Amino acid sequence: MFNLKYARILFITSILISLLLPIFLYEQLPERMASHFNLNNEADRWMNKNSYLL
């Protein structure tokens, strides 16, 4: 039971960080970002930073 409490706290903390970090770093993101790469590791699809937050 003791370990389950810490696992639950760790899980909730990681979810909160993954939701809040992009919001705080939004201004530092480039306007256009690669969203898909081909087999040669070259970007072949792009998205704007507004789509990143979705």
trRosetta pair geometry for C-beta under 8 A, 3 or more apart (Angstrom, degrees):
i j d omega theta_ij theta_ji phi_ij phi_ji
1 4 5.6 -53 -149 32 33 116
1 5 6.9 40 153 -25 63 99
2 5 6.0 -51 -162 24 32 113
2 6 7.2 21 149 -7 63 104
3 6 5.8 -58 -153 41 40 107
3 7 6.1 42 150 -22 71 107
4 7 5.5 -53 -143 38 33 114
4 8 6.2 36 156 -21 65 105
5 8 5.9 -56 -151 35 27 111
5 9 6.5 26 152 -16 63 106
6 9 5.6 -51 -144 38 35 112
6 10 6.2 37 155 -19 66 106
7 10 5.7 -54 -146 38 30 112
7 11 6.3 33 154 -21 64 107
8 11 5.6 -52 -146 35 30 113
8 12 6.4 26 158 -14 64 106
9 12 6.0 -56 -145 40 29 107
9 13 6.1 30 156 -19 64 111
10 13 5.7 -57 -144 39 28 112
10 14 6.3 26 159 -18 64 107
11 14 6.0 -58 -148 36 26 107
11 15 6.5 26 154 -18 63 106
12 15 5.7 -54 -149 36 32 112
12 16 6.4 31 154 -18 66 107
13 16 5.8 -56 -147 37 31 110
13 17 6.3 30 156 -19 65 106
14 17 5.7 -51 -144 36 32 111
14 18 6.3 29 158 -16 64 108
15 18 6.0 -60 -148 39 28 107
15 19 6.4 21 156 -14 64 111
16 19 5.9 -62 -148 40 30 107
16 20 5.9 9 164 -5 69 117
17 20 6.2 -67 -134 47 25 98
17 21 5.6 33 171 -34 66 112
18 21 6.4 -36 -123 23 22 114
19 22 7.6 -73 -177 31 25 98
19 23 7.5 12 145 -10 59 115
20 23 5.6 -63 -158 37 45 114
20 24 6.3 35 154 -15 78 108
21 24 6.0 -62 -147 40 32 105
21 25 6.0 6 164 1 69 116
22 25 6.0 -70 -135 53 30 97
22 26 6.4 66 158 -70 64 78
22 29 8.0 28 -156 -53 81 136
22 52 6.7 -157 -159 131 133 104
22 53 5.7 169 133 -106 131 77
23 26 5.9 -16 -158 -32 29 115
23 53 7.2 80 -81 -128 67 120
25 28 5.0 -57 -172 43 77 114
25 29 6.6 93 131 -42 85 89
26 29 5.9 -46 -159 9 36 116
26 49 6.9 122 -161 157 75 124
26 53 7.0 7 -106 -69 113 125
29 33 6.8 -48 -177 -53 103 130
29 49 4.3 133 112 -128 129 130
29 52 6.5 -147 -161 47 159 161
30 33 5.8 135 68 -71 99 80
30 49 6.8 176 85 -62 41 117
31 48 6.2 -31 169 -144 66 85
31 49 6.0 -91 -136 -8 29 110
32 46 5.4 6 -177 -180 102 125
32 47 7.5 160 -152 82 60 28
32 48 6.0 -42 -96 -102 60 58
32 49 7.7 -89 -60 -32 21 78
33 46 6.8 151 78 -156 33 73
33 47 5.9 -27 65 65 84 77
33 48 7.6 105 18 -146 81 13
33 49 6.4 91 -11 -81 115 69
33 52 6.3 45 40 -71 145 126
34 37 6.6 50 158 -67 128 85
34 43 3.5 -95 -124 -122 127 131
34 45 7.2 99 -163 77 63 55
34 46 6.0 -52 -103 -102 43 68
35 43 7.9 82 28 -153 42 101
35 45 4.9 -65 68 107 92 100
35 46 6.2 130 8 -136 94 15
35 47 4.4 57 -42 -4 137 111
35 51 7.8 -36 -80 108 145 129
36 43 7.1 107 76 -154 49 63
36 44 5.8 -59 99 65 97 80
36 45 3.7 36 35 36 112 117
37 41 5.6 2 174 -144 129 40
37 42 6.4 146 -154 67 80 26
37 43 5.7 -50 -97 -92 73 46
37 44 6.8 116 -134 11 25 85
38 41 7.4 -83 72 -14 61 15
38 42 5.4 -11 40 57 104 83
38 44 4.8 65 -38 -19 102 135
43 46 6.7 62 158 -73 121 82
47 51 4.2 -99 176 74 119 138
47 52 6.5 144 109 -57 121 73
48 51 5.5 101 60 5 67 100
48 52 7.7 -114 108 -14 43 89
49 52 5.2 -36 -156 14 48 124
49 53 7.6 48 155 -19 66 93
50 53 6.5 -55 -168 26 38 106
50 54 7.8 39 142 -22 62 99
51 54 5.6 -47 -162 21 49 115
